[in-house]
Every structure is written in C-alpha cells, then in structure tokens.
Amino acid sequence: MKGLFKSKPPTPVELVQQTRELLAYALSNTETRERKRTEKIAELDKLILDIRTVLYGDGQVEPSSDACAQLTKEFFQQDTFRLLILCLPTLNSGARQNATHVIANLQRQRVNSKLIASEYLENNLDIMDILIPGYEDSDIAWTYGSISRECIRHQSVAKYVLVSEHMKKFFDYLQNPNFDIASDAQATFKELLIRHKSTVAGFLSANYDWFFQEYNSQLLQSESYITRRHAIKLLGDMLLDRSNASVMVRYVSSLDNMRIMMNLLRDSKKTIKLDTFHVFKLFVANQNKPPEIISILVTNRSKLLRFFSEFNIDKV
C-alpha cells in the first residue's frame, strides 16, 4: 500500500519552475535561519541535477526529446537562465559543474526547429557583462569562462563582446598570474577571434590599430613563454584565414611587425620558432612589400638564409 502514495515526479516544466523559485530565494539573502537556507540550497542542488538528467539521460535511459523541448522552453521563457548565472557563485562545486552542463546543453536545444537560446541571448546580451568580468574573481572564473564560450557560439553574442570594452580587458585576463585562469581566458579569447569569421574580420578591420598594438606589446612581447606561445599561434590562425585577407596584408606590410617576428624567430623555445616561421613567411611572400621591408630582408639575406638552412621543421 505504501507504494501507492509515492509522490509523482515533477514534470520538466515543474522542475524549472521549482528551480526558479529556489534561485530567487538563494539570491534574496532574506533568510536569517542558516539551517533553513542550507536545506533550500541542497534542494536547489538536487533540482539542477534532475534537470541535467532530463537533458542528458541517466546512463540507462536516453533523454526524451519532448521532455527536453518542454524544459528548454520554460527555462528561457521566464529568465531562469539569468537567475542561474547570478546564483552560481553561491553554489558548491558539484552544483556549479552540473549547472555548466545544463547551460551547455540548453545552448543546442531546438524547439520547433528554433534555437531558443540564440533568441534569448540576442535579447539579453547584457548577460555577458556578468560572465566576462568573472575572470576577475578566481572563485568563479572557470565556471563563467566555460559558460561564456558556450554563449559565444551564437554570433550575436560574439559580436557584442568583440565591440565591447571587455575585449580590452582580455589583455589583462590573459596575463593573470594564475595559470589556470589565464589558460581559460585564452580559450575564450581564441573562440572570440576564430569562430565567427565574418564578424571577426569586421572587428579586426575596424579596430586594427589599438587591437594589434596591444596584441604585439602585451602578448607577442610578453616575458611569459605561455603567453607568447598562445599569441603567435593565434596570430597565425587569424592571418592565414581567408576571411582576414585584408587584415593580413596590412599586418605584413608593417616593418615593426616584421621586427617582432624576427625577434621571435630567435626565441629559445622551438614551438614558438615554428609558429613564428609560418607567420614570417607571409611577410616574405607579400607581393607588395614596402621599401623598408625589402631593405631589411636584403640587408639580412645571408643571415636569414643561414638561419633557415639550419631550421629543421621536423625537429621543431
């Protein structure tokens, strides 16, 4: 008889509604009873796990497309997405991880063939003003960084971040003394500058002067090997992309830029030498070299030939 009175499991819509209520509760800070608050947060953790199970399945049963659609629609309909992001710093590491998986999955869910997350984010771009500055807080940096990259999958979001003041702050985030945070920031920075080709090309053309001044001085000429390595590799990826052809021509027509490359070719690290070599070739192959670049190449012809004759790519 006892089994007859088991409570019915909540529907996907009810799961989101209950989660939304507890998120609002967690953010209110009006609860003075610590025990009560702890119980509510534990309940919230359980709900986030339940939502993850609906979206991913439980390892034995595959997720239901209908349940996923219901959950996704409700999640974005009432701004639960924003509440969850705001509440993440108050959650434990396990709940944060589950929430990150939930958000990643929701970015790809379609309802009636429509990518709901894309529409939602396009109308709530200021969410990125919460996520990107997360790199300034070591406690939440990785979580917000991971979610940022998921959001940047949507072109409207990437464009918003690219033209915002956040891009200038990335040059500080990339040099964070905490290696893990700097690496995560690098992953987000790369995603911004690689994924959406037409948007990136427009950004680089419109912001060429300040962007490459910062890129050259703070990243390519950084004292940090890791920073230099990531920077020269990403530079090559950007310049060799056909969408950035006009930016590439402008970059390789600068004598100052070529001097930076020549210095990096002398770097003690072989990986940096190799990636620099691929960029340096663009300066040499440029059919419209400025006279000053031709002069430097001619003056250093013997040194360069000797250097490259000893430059064994297979060993680098």
C-alpha positions as YAML, in Angstrom:
chain: A
units: angstrom
residues:
- id: 1
  name: MET
  ca: [0.00, 0.00, 0.00]
- id: 2
  name: LYS
  ca: [2.86, 2.34, 0.76]
- id: 3
  name: GLY
  ca: [3.92, 2.37, -2.88]
- id: 4
  name: LEU
  ca: [0.53, 3.72, -3.89]
- id: 5
  name: PHE
  ca: [1.22, 7.01, -2.15]
- id: 6
  name: LYS
  ca: [4.58, 7.79, -3.75]
- id: 7
  name: SER
  ca: [4.72, 11.37, -4.91]
- id: 8
  name: LYS
  ca: [4.55, 11.84, -8.65]
- id: 9
  name: PRO
  ca: [7.87, 13.06, -10.11]
- id: 10
  name: PRO
  ca: [7.74, 16.66, -11.31]
- id: 11
  name: THR
  ca: [7.30, 17.34, -14.99]
- id: 12
  name: PRO
  ca: [10.12, 19.13, -16.88]
- id: 13
  name: VAL
  ca: [8.17, 22.39, -16.64]
- id: 14
  name: GLU
  ca: [7.64, 21.94, -12.90]
- id: 15
  name: LEU
  ca: [11.35, 21.20, -12.44]
- id: 16
  name: VAL
  ca: [12.24, 24.55, -13.98]
- id: 17
  name: GLN
  ca: [9.54, 26.37, -12.02]
- id: 18
  name: GLN
  ca: [10.76, 24.92, -8.72]
- id: 19
  name: THR
  ca: [14.35, 25.72, -9.64]
- id: 20
  name: ARG
  ca: [13.42, 29.29, -10.50]
- id: 21
  name: GLU
  ca: [11.74, 29.76, -7.13]
- id: 22
  name: LEU
  ca: [14.78, 28.46, -5.26]
- id: 23
  name: LEU
  ca: [17.18, 30.53, -7.35]
- id: 24
  name: ALA
  ca: [15.22, 33.64, -6.46]
- id: 25
  name: TYR
  ca: [15.27, 32.52, -2.83]
- id: 26
  name: ALA
  ca: [19.03, 31.97, -2.86]
- id: 27
  name: LEU
  ca: [19.60, 35.44, -4.31]
- id: 28
  name: SER
  ca: [17.26, 37.22, -1.91]
- id: 29
  name: ASN
  ca: [19.52, 36.90, 1.17]
- id: 30
  name: THR
  ca: [16.50, 37.44, 3.43]
- id: 31
  name: GLU
  ca: [16.66, 34.08, 5.18]
- id: 32
  name: THR
  ca: [18.22, 34.52, 8.63]
- id: 33
  name: ARG
  ca: [17.97, 30.87, 9.67]
- id: 34
  name: GLU
  ca: [21.15, 29.19, 8.45]
- id: 35
  name: ARG
  ca: [19.74, 25.67, 8.70]
- id: 36
  name: LYS
  ca: [16.72, 26.59, 6.60]
- id: 37
  name: ARG
  ca: [18.90, 28.22, 3.98]
- id: 38
  name: THR
  ca: [21.21, 25.19, 3.85]
- id: 39
  name: GLU
  ca: [18.22, 22.91, 3.27]
- id: 40
  name: LYS
  ca: [16.94, 25.11, 0.46]
- id: 41
  name: ILE
  ca: [20.34, 25.24, -1.26]
- id: 42
  name: ALA
  ca: [20.61, 21.44, -1.01]
- id: 43
  name: GLU
  ca: [17.17, 21.20, -2.61]
- id: 44
  name: LEU
  ca: [18.34, 23.54, -5.37]
- id: 45
  name: ASP
  ca: [21.42, 21.40, -5.98]
- id: 46
  name: LYS
  ca: [19.16, 18.35, -6.36]
- id: 47
  name: LEU
  ca: [16.89, 20.14, -8.84]
- id: 48
  name: ILE
  ca: [19.83, 21.20, -11.01]
- id: 49
  name: LEU
  ca: [20.99, 17.58, -11.08]
- id: 50
  name: ASP
  ca: [17.46, 16.47, -12.02]
- id: 51
  name: ILE
  ca: [17.42, 18.98, -14.89]
- id: 52
  name: ARG
  ca: [20.76, 17.65, -16.07]
- id: 53
  name: THR
  ca: [19.33, 14.13, -16.02]
- id: 54
  name: VAL
  ca: [16.36, 15.19, -18.16]
- id: 55
  name: LEU
  ca: [18.73, 16.74, -20.73]
- id: 56
  name: TYR
  ca: [21.39, 14.02, -20.79]
- id: 57
  name: GLY
  ca: [19.61, 10.90, -19.62]
- id: 58
  name: ASP
  ca: [20.67, 8.80, -16.65]
- id: 59
  name: GLY
  ca: [23.08, 6.43, -18.35]
- id: 60
  name: GLN
  ca: [20.43, 3.80, -18.88]
- id: 61
  name: VAL
  ca: [17.57, 5.75, -20.46]
- id: 62
  name: GLU
  ca: [18.13, 8.19, -23.30]
- id: 63
  name: PRO
  ca: [16.72, 11.72, -22.88]
- id: 64
  name: SER
  ca: [13.23, 12.36, -24.22]
- id: 65
  name: SER
  ca: [13.17, 14.95, -26.98]
- id: 66
  name: ASP
  ca: [9.71, 16.09, -25.87]
- id: 67
  name: ALA
  ca: [10.82, 16.50, -22.24]
- id: 68
  name: CYS
  ca: [13.91, 18.40, -23.37]
- id: 69
  name: ALA
  ca: [11.81, 20.73, -25.51]
- id: 70
  name: GLN
  ca: [9.38, 21.45, -22.65]
- id: 71
  name: LEU
  ca: [12.23, 22.10, -20.24]
- id: 72
  name: THR
  ca: [14.10, 24.36, -22.67]
- id: 73
  name: LYS
  ca: [11.04, 26.44, -23.49]
- id: 74
  name: GLU
  ca: [10.22, 27.02, -19.83]
- id: 75
  name: PHE
  ca: [13.86, 27.70, -18.92]
- id: 76
  name: PHE
  ca: [14.22, 30.60, -21.33]
- id: 77
  name: GLN
  ca: [10.65, 31.86, -21.04]
- id: 78
  name: GLN
  ca: [10.94, 33.23, -17.51]
- id: 79
  name: ASP
  ca: [14.61, 34.30, -17.34]
- id: 80
  name: THR
  ca: [15.71, 31.28, -15.33]
- id: 81
  name: PHE
  ca: [18.94, 31.40, -17.32]
- id: 82
  name: ARG
  ca: [19.91, 34.77, -15.84]
- id: 83
  name: LEU
  ca: [18.94, 33.72, -12.32]
- id: 84
  name: LEU
  ca: [21.07, 30.60, -12.57]
- id: 85
  name: ILE
  ca: [24.12, 32.56, -13.73]
- id: 86
  name: LEU
  ca: [23.69, 35.10, -10.93]
- id: 87
  name: CYS
  ca: [23.32, 32.32, -8.38]
- id: 88
  name: LEU
  ca: [26.32, 30.22, -9.48]
- id: 89
  name: PRO
  ca: [28.82, 31.86, -7.07]
- id: 90
  name: THR
  ca: [26.68, 30.72, -4.13]
- id: 91
  name: LEU
  ca: [26.60, 27.06, -5.23]
- id: 92
  name: ASN
  ca: [29.09, 24.32, -4.37]
- id: 93
  name: SER
  ca: [31.50, 22.98, -6.99]
- id: 94
  name: GLY
  ca: [29.35, 19.94, -7.82]
- id: 95
  name: ALA
  ca: [26.24, 22.04, -8.44]
- id: 96
  name: ARG
  ca: [28.27, 24.52, -10.49]
- id: 97
  name: GLN
  ca: [29.52, 21.69, -12.68]
- id: 98
  name: ASN
  ca: [26.01, 20.36, -13.18]
- id: 99
  name: ALA
  ca: [24.73, 23.85, -13.96]
- id: 100
  name: THR
  ca: [27.50, 24.33, -16.53]
- id: 101
  name: HIS
  ca: [26.50, 21.08, -18.25]
- id: 102
  name: VAL
  ca: [22.85, 22.16, -18.20]
- id: 103
  name: ILE
  ca: [23.65, 25.52, -19.79]
- id: 104
  name: ALA
  ca: [25.87, 23.91, -22.42]
- id: 105
  name: ASN
  ca: [23.10, 21.51, -23.39]
- id: 106
  name: LEU
  ca: [20.43, 24.21, -23.49]
- id: 107
  name: GLN
  ca: [22.50, 26.20, -25.99]
- id: 108
  name: ARG
  ca: [21.93, 23.43, -28.54]
- id: 109
  name: GLN
  ca: [18.31, 22.52, -27.83]
- id: 110
  name: ARG
  ca: [15.81, 23.30, -30.57]
- id: 111
  name: VAL
  ca: [12.10, 23.79, -30.03]
- id: 112
  name: ASN
  ca: [10.04, 23.60, -33.21]
- id: 113
  name: SER
  ca: [13.31, 23.84, -35.16]
- id: 114
  name: LYS
  ca: [14.20, 27.12, -33.43]
- id: 115
  name: LEU
  ca: [17.34, 27.59, -31.37]
- id: 116
  name: ILE
  ca: [15.70, 29.18, -28.36]
- id: 117
  name: ALA
  ca: [18.96, 30.04, -26.57]
- id: 118
  name: SER
  ca: [20.10, 32.13, -29.52]
- id: 119
  name: GLU
  ca: [16.92, 34.18, -29.49]
- id: 120
  name: TYR
  ca: [17.05, 34.60, -25.74]
- id: 121
  name: LEU
  ca: [20.68, 35.72, -25.67]
- id: 122
  name: GLU
  ca: [20.16, 38.13, -28.55]
- id: 123
  name: ASN
  ca: [17.59, 39.89, -26.37]
- id: 124
  name: ASN
  ca: [19.69, 39.59, -23.19]
- id: 125
  name: LEU
  ca: [23.22, 40.38, -24.34]
- id: 126
  name: ASP
  ca: [23.98, 42.12, -21.06]
- id: 127
  name: ILE
  ca: [24.34, 38.66, -19.51]
- id: 128
  name: MET
  ca: [27.86, 38.76, -20.95]
- id: 129
  name: ASP
  ca: [28.50, 41.77, -18.70]
- id: 130
  name: ILE
  ca: [28.11, 39.32, -15.82]
- id: 131
  name: LEU
  ca: [30.06, 36.43, -17.31]
- id: 132
  name: ILE
  ca: [33.19, 38.03, -18.82]
- id: 133
  name: PRO
  ca: [34.21, 40.02, -15.69]
- id: 134
  name: GLY
  ca: [34.12, 36.68, -13.88]
- id: 135
  name: TYR
  ca: [37.80, 36.38, -14.82]
- id: 136
  name: GLU
  ca: [38.46, 38.96, -12.10]
- id: 137
  name: ASP
  ca: [37.16, 36.53, -9.46]
- id: 138
  name: SER
  ca: [39.30, 33.41, -9.07]
- id: 139
  name: ASP
  ca: [36.45, 31.56, -7.36]
- id: 140
  name: ILE
  ca: [34.05, 31.74, -10.32]
- id: 141
  name: ALA
  ca: [36.44, 32.35, -13.26]
- id: 142
  name: TRP
  ca: [36.44, 28.82, -14.69]
- id: 143
  name: THR
  ca: [32.68, 28.37, -14.42]
- id: 144
  name: TYR
  ca: [31.85, 31.71, -16.00]
- id: 145
  name: GLY
  ca: [34.58, 31.21, -18.60]
- id: 146
  name: SER
  ca: [33.13, 27.88, -19.70]
- id: 147
  name: ILE
  ca: [29.63, 29.35, -19.94]
- id: 148
  name: SER
  ca: [30.96, 32.37, -21.84]
- id: 149
  name: ARG
  ca: [32.38, 30.11, -24.54]
- id: 150
  name: GLU
  ca: [29.05, 28.34, -24.88]
- id: 151
  name: CYS
  ca: [27.28, 31.67, -25.30]
- id: 152
  name: ILE
  ca: [29.87, 32.88, -27.83]
- id: 153
  name: ARG
  ca: [28.77, 30.04, -30.09]
- id: 154
  name: HIS
  ca: [25.98, 32.45, -31.04]
- id: 155
  name: GLN
  ca: [27.17, 35.12, -33.46]
- id: 156
  name: SER
  ca: [25.18, 37.96, -31.93]
- id: 157
  name: VAL
  ca: [26.81, 37.29, -28.57]
- id: 158
  name: ALA
  ca: [30.31, 37.15, -30.02]
- id: 159
  name: LYS
  ca: [29.75, 40.43, -31.84]
- id: 160
  name: TYR
  ca: [28.52, 42.08, -28.65]
- id: 161
  name: VAL
  ca: [31.64, 41.04, -26.73]
- id: 162
  name: LEU
  ca: [34.02, 41.95, -29.57]
- id: 163
  name: VAL
  ca: [32.81, 45.56, -29.78]
- id: 164
  name: SER
  ca: [32.56, 45.98, -26.00]
- id: 165
  name: GLU
  ca: [35.14, 47.18, -23.51]
- id: 166
  name: HIS
  ca: [35.54, 43.56, -22.43]
- id: 167
  name: MET
  ca: [37.93, 42.95, -25.33]
- id: 168
  name: LYS
  ca: [40.45, 45.41, -23.93]
- id: 169
  name: LYS
  ca: [40.27, 43.76, -20.52]
- id: 170
  name: PHE
  ca: [41.16, 40.40, -22.04]
- id: 171
  name: PHE
  ca: [44.75, 41.57, -22.36]
- id: 172
  name: ASP
  ca: [44.85, 41.69, -18.56]
- id: 173
  name: TYR
  ca: [42.99, 38.41, -18.11]
- id: 174
  name: LEU
  ca: [45.44, 36.65, -20.44]
- id: 175
  name: GLN
  ca: [48.31, 37.65, -18.18]
- id: 176
  name: ASN
  ca: [46.70, 36.58, -14.92]
- id: 177
  name: PRO
  ca: [49.41, 35.06, -12.68]
- id: 178
  name: ASN
  ca: [47.06, 32.13, -12.04]
- id: 179
  name: PHE
  ca: [47.94, 29.78, -14.90]
- id: 180
  name: ASP
  ca: [44.55, 28.06, -14.99]
- id: 181
  name: ILE
  ca: [42.62, 31.33, -15.19]
- id: 182
  name: ALA
  ca: [44.94, 32.72, -17.87]
- id: 183
  name: SER
  ca: [44.55, 29.50, -19.89]
- id: 184
  name: ASP
  ca: [40.77, 29.63, -19.62]
- id: 185
  name: ALA
  ca: [40.77, 33.29, -20.69]
- id: 186
  name: GLN
  ca: [42.96, 32.30, -23.63]
- id: 187
  name: ALA
  ca: [40.42, 29.68, -24.69]
- id: 188
  name: THR
  ca: [37.62, 32.28, -24.63]
- id: 189
  name: PHE
  ca: [39.78, 34.88, -26.40]
- id: 190
  name: LYS
  ca: [40.55, 32.39, -29.17]
- id: 191
  name: GLU
  ca: [36.89, 31.45, -29.53]
- id: 192
  name: LEU
  ca: [36.00, 35.11, -29.98]
- id: 193
  name: LEU
  ca: [38.63, 35.59, -32.68]
- id: 194
  name: ILE
  ca: [38.18, 32.37, -34.64]
- id: 195
  name: ARG
  ca: [34.61, 31.06, -34.62]
- id: 196
  name: HIS
  ca: [32.53, 33.67, -36.49]
- id: 197
  name: LYS
  ca: [34.70, 34.58, -39.45]
- id: 198
  name: SER
  ca: [32.78, 37.49, -40.99]
- id: 199
  name: THR
  ca: [32.21, 39.11, -37.59]
- id: 200
  name: VAL
  ca: [35.88, 38.71, -36.65]
- id: 201
  name: ALA
  ca: [37.04, 40.16, -39.97]
- id: 202
  name: GLY
  ca: [34.85, 43.21, -39.42]
- id: 203
  name: PHE
  ca: [36.11, 43.63, -35.88]
- id: 204
  name: LEU
  ca: [39.80, 43.36, -36.82]
- id: 205
  name: SER
  ca: [39.41, 45.81, -39.71]
- id: 206
  name: ALA
  ca: [37.56, 48.39, -37.61]
- id: 207
  name: ASN
  ca: [39.80, 48.02, -34.55]
- id: 208
  name: TYR
  ca: [43.13, 47.23, -36.20]
- id: 209
  name: ASP
  ca: [45.26, 49.96, -34.63]
- id: 210
  name: TRP
  ca: [44.51, 49.54, -30.93]
- id: 211
  name: PHE
  ca: [44.00, 45.78, -31.11]
- id: 212
  name: PHE
  ca: [47.32, 44.90, -32.72]
- id: 213
  name: GLN
  ca: [49.18, 47.49, -30.69]
- id: 214
  name: GLU
  ca: [48.00, 45.71, -27.55]
- id: 215
  name: TYR
  ca: [48.46, 42.27, -29.11]
- id: 216
  name: ASN
  ca: [52.05, 42.98, -30.12]
- id: 217
  name: SER
  ca: [53.18, 44.73, -26.96]
- id: 218
  name: GLN
  ca: [51.35, 42.73, -24.29]
- id: 219
  name: LEU
  ca: [51.18, 39.26, -25.81]
- id: 220
  name: LEU
  ca: [53.80, 38.69, -28.50]
- id: 221
  name: GLN
  ca: [56.44, 40.52, -26.48]
- id: 222
  name: SER
  ca: [55.37, 39.16, -23.11]
- id: 223
  name: GLU
  ca: [58.00, 37.73, -20.78]
- id: 224
  name: SER
  ca: [55.76, 34.70, -20.28]
- id: 225
  name: TYR
  ca: [56.54, 31.78, -22.59]
- id: 226
  name: ILE
  ca: [52.94, 30.52, -22.40]
- id: 227
  name: THR
  ca: [51.56, 33.94, -23.34]
- id: 228
  name: ARG
  ca: [53.94, 34.27, -26.30]
- id: 229
  name: ARG
  ca: [53.22, 30.74, -27.45]
- id: 230
  name: HIS
  ca: [49.45, 31.16, -27.46]
- id: 231
  name: ALA
  ca: [49.73, 34.61, -29.04]
- id: 232
  name: ILE
  ca: [51.90, 33.63, -32.01]
- id: 233
  name: LYS
  ca: [49.80, 30.53, -32.69]
- id: 234
  name: LEU
  ca: [46.57, 32.52, -32.62]
- id: 235
  name: LEU
  ca: [48.10, 35.27, -34.77]
- id: 236
  name: GLY
  ca: [48.95, 32.69, -37.42]
- id: 237
  name: ASP
  ca: [45.42, 31.28, -37.29]
- id: 238
  name: MET
  ca: [43.95, 34.74, -37.77]
- id: 239
  name: LEU
  ca: [46.27, 35.92, -40.55]
- id: 240
  name: LEU
  ca: [46.05, 32.67, -42.52]
- id: 241
  name: ASP
  ca: [42.24, 32.73, -42.52]
- id: 242
  name: ARG
  ca: [40.99, 33.90, -45.92]
- id: 243
  name: SER
  ca: [38.29, 35.99, -44.26]
- id: 244
  name: ASN
  ca: [41.05, 38.16, -42.79]
- id: 245
  name: ALA
  ca: [42.95, 38.65, -46.05]
- id: 246
  name: SER
  ca: [42.89, 42.46, -45.94]
- id: 247
  name: VAL
  ca: [43.98, 42.46, -42.29]
- id: 248
  name: MET
  ca: [46.81, 40.05, -43.12]
- id: 249
  name: VAL
  ca: [48.10, 42.29, -45.91]
- id: 250
  name: ARG
  ca: [48.07, 45.29, -43.59]
- id: 251
  name: TYR
  ca: [49.85, 43.39, -40.83]
- id: 252
  name: VAL
  ca: [52.62, 42.01, -43.04]
- id: 253
  name: SER
  ca: [53.21, 45.44, -44.57]
- id: 254
  name: SER
  ca: [54.48, 46.78, -41.25]
- id: 255
  name: LEU
  ca: [58.20, 46.86, -40.57]
- id: 256
  name: ASP
  ca: [57.60, 46.99, -36.81]
- id: 257
  name: ASN
  ca: [55.55, 43.81, -37.03]
- id: 258
  name: MET
  ca: [58.27, 42.08, -39.02]
- id: 259
  name: ARG
  ca: [60.89, 43.04, -36.45]
- id: 260
  name: ILE
  ca: [58.77, 41.40, -33.75]
- id: 261
  name: MET
  ca: [58.64, 38.23, -35.86]
- id: 262
  name: MET
  ca: [62.41, 38.29, -36.40]
- id: 263
  name: ASN
  ca: [62.93, 38.54, -32.65]
- id: 264
  name: LEU
  ca: [60.54, 35.65, -32.04]
- id: 265
  name: LEU
  ca: [62.44, 33.54, -34.56]
- id: 266
  name: ARG
  ca: [65.35, 33.78, -32.14]
- id: 267
  name: ASP
  ca: [63.20, 32.61, -29.21]
- id: 268
  name: SER
  ca: [64.75, 29.80, -27.19]
- id: 269
  name: LYS
  ca: [61.54, 27.74, -27.43]
- id: 270
  name: LYS
  ca: [61.22, 25.63, -30.57]
- id: 271
  name: THR
  ca: [57.41, 25.69, -30.65]
- id: 272
  name: ILE
  ca: [57.45, 29.49, -30.78]
- id: 273
  name: LYS
  ca: [60.07, 29.42, -33.56]
- id: 274
  name: LEU
  ca: [57.91, 27.12, -35.66]
- id: 275
  name: ASP
  ca: [54.70, 29.14, -35.30]
- id: 276
  name: THR
  ca: [56.64, 32.35, -35.95]
- id: 277
  name: PHE
  ca: [58.14, 30.82, -39.07]
- id: 278
  name: HIS
  ca: [54.66, 30.31, -40.54]
- id: 279
  name: VAL
  ca: [53.79, 33.97, -39.91]
- id: 280
  name: PHE
  ca: [57.17, 35.26, -41.12]
- id: 281
  name: LYS
  ca: [56.63, 33.50, -44.46]
- id: 282
  name: LEU
  ca: [53.69, 35.85, -45.05]
- id: 283
  name: PHE
  ca: [56.00, 38.87, -44.88]
- id: 284
  name: VAL
  ca: [58.35, 37.29, -47.41]
- id: 285
  name: ALA
  ca: [55.52, 36.19, -49.73]
- id: 286
  name: ASN
  ca: [53.85, 39.60, -49.74]
- id: 287
  name: GLN
  ca: [53.98, 40.77, -53.34]
- id: 288
  name: ASN
  ca: [53.59, 44.41, -52.37]
- id: 289
  name: LYS
  ca: [56.32, 44.72, -49.77]
- id: 290
  name: PRO
  ca: [57.02, 48.28, -48.63]
- id: 291
  name: PRO
  ca: [60.57, 49.50, -49.47]
- id: 292
  name: GLU
  ca: [61.66, 49.42, -45.81]
- id: 293
  name: ILE
  ca: [60.76, 45.73, -45.52]
- id: 294
  name: ILE
  ca: [62.57, 44.90, -48.76]
- id: 295
  name: SER
  ca: [65.61, 46.75, -47.44]
- id: 296
  name: ILE
  ca: [65.66, 44.77, -44.18]
- id: 297
  name: LEU
  ca: [65.22, 41.46, -45.99]
- id: 298
  name: VAL
  ca: [68.00, 42.28, -48.44]
- id: 299
  name: THR
  ca: [70.34, 43.50, -45.69]
- id: 300
  name: ASN
  ca: [69.74, 40.35, -43.64]
- id: 301
  name: ARG
  ca: [69.56, 37.98, -46.60]
- id: 302
  name: SER
  ca: [72.65, 35.98, -45.69]
- id: 303
  name: LYS
  ca: [71.70, 35.67, -42.03]
- id: 304
  name: LEU
  ca: [68.16, 34.60, -42.91]
- id: 305
  name: LEU
  ca: [69.32, 32.02, -45.45]
- id: 306
  name: ARG
  ca: [71.78, 30.59, -42.94]
- id: 307
  name: PHE
  ca: [69.12, 30.56, -40.22]
- id: 308
  name: PHE
  ca: [66.53, 28.79, -42.34]
- id: 309
  name: SER
  ca: [69.05, 26.31, -43.72]
- id: 310
  name: GLU
  ca: [69.57, 25.16, -40.14]
- id: 311
  name: PHE
  ca: [65.86, 25.41, -39.34]
- id: 312
  name: ASN
  ca: [64.64, 21.81, -39.41]
- id: 313
  name: ILE
  ca: [60.85, 21.85, -39.12]
- id: 314
  name: ASP
  ca: [60.75, 18.11, -38.39]
- id: 315
  name: LYS
  ca: [62.85, 18.64, -35.28]
- id: 316
  name: VAL
  ca: [60.97, 21.68, -34.02]
...
